[in-house]
Amino acid sequence: MENFKKEKVTAQTLMSRLAALALTAALALGLVGCDTSSIVPGGSGGVMPNPAASQTGTTPSDGQDAAFQMHFIDVGQALSVLVECDGQFMLYDGGNVDDGSLVVSYLQSQGVEQLEYVFCSHAHEDHVGGLAAALACFPACHVYSPVTEASTKCFKDFVKYTQQQNLQVEVPAAGTQWALGSATVTMLGPVAQYDDTNDTSIVLRIDYGATSFLLTGDMEADAERDLVNSGANLKVDVLQVGHHGSSTSTSYVFLNAVLPKMGIISCGVNNKYGHPHEETLSILRDAGVDVYRTDLLGTITVSSDGQNYTVATEHFATDAELNPTDPAASSAAQQAYIGNVNSKKFHLPSCPNLPAEKNQIIFSSYDEAVAAGYSPCSSCIK
């Protein structure tokens, strides 16, 4: 896994969902007007550093002051993504009902006061559940979903709090574009009607300068195939891996069309579904995709300056932990490390700067050395 800046997410004290809902009436009276006239065409994608960028040799910023950020909020076995560009915000899914207060708190910590767009990717609770709390606390300009009705209470609450803002849930069509600051959001799918709710997931492509991102919800193989056959521009830098890394998604034909550099999986620690599945991790490995997972890394933030992008995570995990199907990563994970009890640095056995034998301590893994308070030698461990 490439070196990346580890950034601890700071969040305000979690508020209760009931307190969030109590704000609804006051917010409904003070909704801010929204400009919907600014719609621009889409852009192009590349890799990190991005060879498609008009400027070469640029150094990615640390991301803290980037004009564009995408936050994959750690909501366990669910999905919630906050997108920010030029001070404007968009929310794609809100996790489960019980995640509502966490999502609200995280949005507040990021300075959100208004949501330009709220997307419910599809009507399952682990995607729509927390959106009612978000809509109770933040005025929105537009609210979108692939359907306007569903039998579950969580979806009915989503509709209820949309209507309390004098808005209606809108069903957008493939090809629709929206401006989010200077970024462009394009709806690519679904391109057909499906009985499987997962396949109805709204698929969004987001372009910011020469960097590009794809949100897929829980889209599965049938809808993936139809989307590829539609001729949509799918090649992006960063892919939200479908259905929490389930083997029902991320088919070879789809991944071959997307060719991302990075795949982000939102899933829960030791979840009962076994996500992400080994089949999916193997496909991502074969395609050379760097895997990032919320179950191991916590909230993941991707920042872009329009040319390159950087990644910040709450926690650290090794390549072998993130994708244990990678033989190279597994081999590295089993590598012994030699620590210096005086400098508190640890080294590969091949390092020319090994301490004297009397000052050595052996660690069986990178994680063991870090847990013991040692830091990696910058010369031999990259």
N, C-alpha and C positions, 0 to 999 in steps of 0.2 A: 504494500500500500504506500502511496506517495506520502511524503511528510506533509503535514498540514497543521495549521494553527489550532490549538485546542482552546475553545472559548467557553467559559462557564456561563450558562444562561442564568440571568438574574430575573427572578419573578417576584412580584408582590405577593403578600399573604393571600392564599386562595380564599375567594369569597364563596359563600354558599350559593347553590343554584336558586334557592328561594329568594335570596337577596337580589340576585341578578334579575329575576323575573319581576321583582317589585319595582324596578326602574322603568318598566315598559311605558306606563302612562305618561311619565314626565318626558321620556324620550320622544314619544309619538307627537308631542306638541312642539318639539324643537328640531325636527328633521331639517337637514341642510339640503339645499337644492343641488341638482347634479347636472353637469353638462354632458350630454350624450352625442354631441355633434362631431366630436373629434375622433374619426376612425381612419386608420392608416393601414397601408398594405404590410404584409409580413416580411421577414428578413431571411437570413441564411444562417446555417450552423457551421460548427467547426469543432476543434478539440482544444484541450488545455495543455500548453499555450496554444492559442487558436491560429492555425496557419491560414485560415480564411480571413483573418483580420486585416484591415487596410494598413495598420501599423505593426511592424514586427519588432521583436526584441523588447517589448514592454514587460514590466515586472508587475504581476498581480498585486493589488493592494491587500492589506490585512482584512479587508471586508467590513470593518466597523463603520466606515463612512461611505460605503458604496451606494450608488444611486439605485441599484437593483439588488434585492435579496429575496431568496425563497427559503422559507422556514418549514421544515418537516417536523412538526411538533410531536414530541413523544407522547402519544395517547395510547400506548400499549397496543393491543390487538385491534387496531382501528386506523383511521387515516384522517389527518387534518393538516392542510398546507396553507400557510399565509404567504402571500406574494406582495412585495412592496417595490414600487418604482417611483422615483421622484416625489416621495411623500404621499403617494396614493396607495391604497391597500385593496387587496382582493382575498377572499377566503374561499378555499376549495375544500369542502367537507369539514365536519366538526367533531369527529369521533363519536363515541357512544354518549347516551344521555348523561351518564355519570362523569363524563369528561367535560361537560359544559362549563363548569366553574374554572377548571384548569385552562381551557381554551380562552375564556374571557380574561383571566388573569394574565396569560401570556400575551394576548393582544394589547392589553393595557401596558404591560412592561415594554412593548415595542412602540408605544406612542400612538396607537390607533385611536382615532376619534370618530372616523366614518369609514364605512366599507363601500367602495365603488360598486363592487360586484360580489354577490354571494352565490356560490355554485354548490348544489347538492349533486354529487356525481350520479347517485342512484339511491333508491328508496330503502336500502338496508340500514339498520340502526347504527352500525359501527361507522357509518358515513354521515347520516343525517341527524343522528341523535343529539349532538351538542350544538347544532345550528340554532335551535330555539333560544338557548341561553345567549348566544352571540347576537341574535336579532333583538333580544330584549334589552341589550346593553349598548348596541351601536347602531346608529341610523345607517341605512343602506340605500343605495340608488337603484339597484336592480337585483332581483333574486331569480335564479334559474334552476331548473330541474328537468329531467327527461319526462316526468309525469307531474300532473297537478293534483292527483288523488292517489292515496294508498290507505289500506285498512289499519295500519299500525298507529298507535297513539303517538309515537315519536314523530311520525311524518305529519300527523294532524296538528301537532304542536308547532312544527316547522311552518306549516301553512298559516296557523293562527297568528303567530308572531310576525309573519310577513304581512298579513292583512292588517294587523294593528299599527303598522307603519303606513297604512293606506297604499300598500303595494300589492301586486298580484304575482304569484309564481308564474314565471314565463318559461315556455318550452322553446329553446333556440333551435335553429336549423344548422346543419353542417355547412360550413363555409362562412358563418357569421364571424365578424371581427369586431374587437373592442380595443380601444386605447386605454392603457394603464400607464399614466405618465408618458414617457417616450418608448415604452414597450408595447408590443402588439400581441394580443391574445386572439387566437384563431380556433374556432371549434372545428375539429376534424371528423368527429363521430359522436354517436353511432350513425352509420350510413344506411341502416336497414331497421326493420322492426324485429324485435326478439321477444320470445316468451321468457327466457332466462333473464331475471332482473340484473344480474351481473353484466350481461352483454349490453344492457341499455346505458351503461356508464357514459357520461359525457367525457369526451376525450379532448383535451386542450393542448395546443401548441403555443408556447410563449417565446417570442423572439425579442431579445434586447441587444442591439448592435449586432455583432457577429456571433453572439452566444445564444443557445437555444435549449429549450426544455420541453418535456412532454409529460402531462398528467393523464393517467389512464384509468383511475379508479379501480374497479374490479373486472375490467374487460377481460373476457376469456377468448379461447382460441378461435371460435367461430367468428366473433366480431373482429378479432385481429386480422383474420384472413380477408374478410370483406373490406376492412379498412385498407389493407395493402392493395387489394384489387381495385380500389377506388382511384388509385393514383395519387393519393394525398402525399404531401411532402412530409415524410416521417423522420428523416435523418436529423438527429439532434445530439447535443453534447450530453445532456443529463436526462435519464429516464426514471420516472417513478414506476418501479416494477409492479405490474398488475397483481391484484388480489393477494397482497401481502406476501408475495413470493410463492404462491401455490403453483403446483405443476399444471393446473388447468389454464394457466396464462403463460405469457412469454414463450410462445412457440418459436421454433427455428425460423420460419418464414417471416414472422413479425420482427424478431430481433435482427435478422439480416437486413430488413428494410430500415430499421432505426439506427443501427450501428452506433450506439452511444459509447462514450468513454466511461461514464459513471452510471451505476444503477443504484437507486435508493429504495430500500425495502422498509416499509412501516409495519412492524409486527411486535407482538408482546413477548416478554421473557417467558420461556418454557410454556408457550401457548398450547392448548389442547389439540390444535390442528397440525402441529409439527411444522409450521411455517417458520422460515422458508424451506420448501422441499428440496431434497438433494438433487432432483432432476433439474429444477430451475437453477440452482447454484452451479450445476455442471454446465448447463447451456451458457450461462453468463461467463463462466471460466473459459469455455471454448471460444467465446467471442471476444475475449480479452477485456471484459468489462470489469472495472473496479467496483467492488460491492461495498455499500455503506448500509448499516442496519440500525434502526432505532432501538431494537432490543438490547444491543450491545453498546451503542454510541450515545444513546439519549437523543435529544433534539439535534437535528442536523441543519445547518444553515449554509446555503450556497450563495456566495456574493459575486457579482459580476461588475466589471468596469466597462462592459461593452466589447472588450477585446479578449480578456482572459477571465477566469473565475477561480475562486478559492473556496475552501471548505472549512467550517468550524464545527466542532462537536463538543458535547458535554463531557464525554468519557473517551478513553483510549481503548482500542482493541487491536490485536495483531491481525495480519492478513489471514493467518491460519484460522483464527476465530471467526472472522467475517466470511470467509469462504473456505471451509474445511475440505472441499473437494479438490482444491488446487494442490497438486503434489509438491510443487515448489514451495508453496507457503507452509505445507505440513512439515516438509524437511527443515525449513528455517525455524519452525516452532520447536523442533526437537533439538536444535543446536544448543550445545552447552556454552555458557558464558562465564568468563573469569572476572571476578570483581577485585578491586583494589581496596582493602579495608581502610587505607589511609585517605585516599582521594575520593572514595565513594563513587568511583567510575567503574563501569563494567565493559569488558572487551570481548571480541571474538578471539578464539585460541590462536588465530593466525596474526593477530595484531603485533606490530613490532614494539609496542609500548607496554607490554605486559609487566606487571609488578613482580618483584622478587617472590619466590615461592612462599616464603614465610608470611607475605602480605596478601596472599591470594585466598579468595573464597569462590567456590564453584556454585553456579546457579544452573538449574536444568532448563530454564526458559527465560525469555525476555521479561514476561510478566512477573516472575518470581524475583528477578533482580530489581525491577521497579518497585514492587511491593516492599522490598527490604530497604528502600530508601536510596538506591543507587541510580545513577543517570548514565546513559550510553556514551561511550567514547565517540567523539565526533569524527575521528580519523577512520575507524574501522566499521562503524555501524551507521549506515546512511538511512 
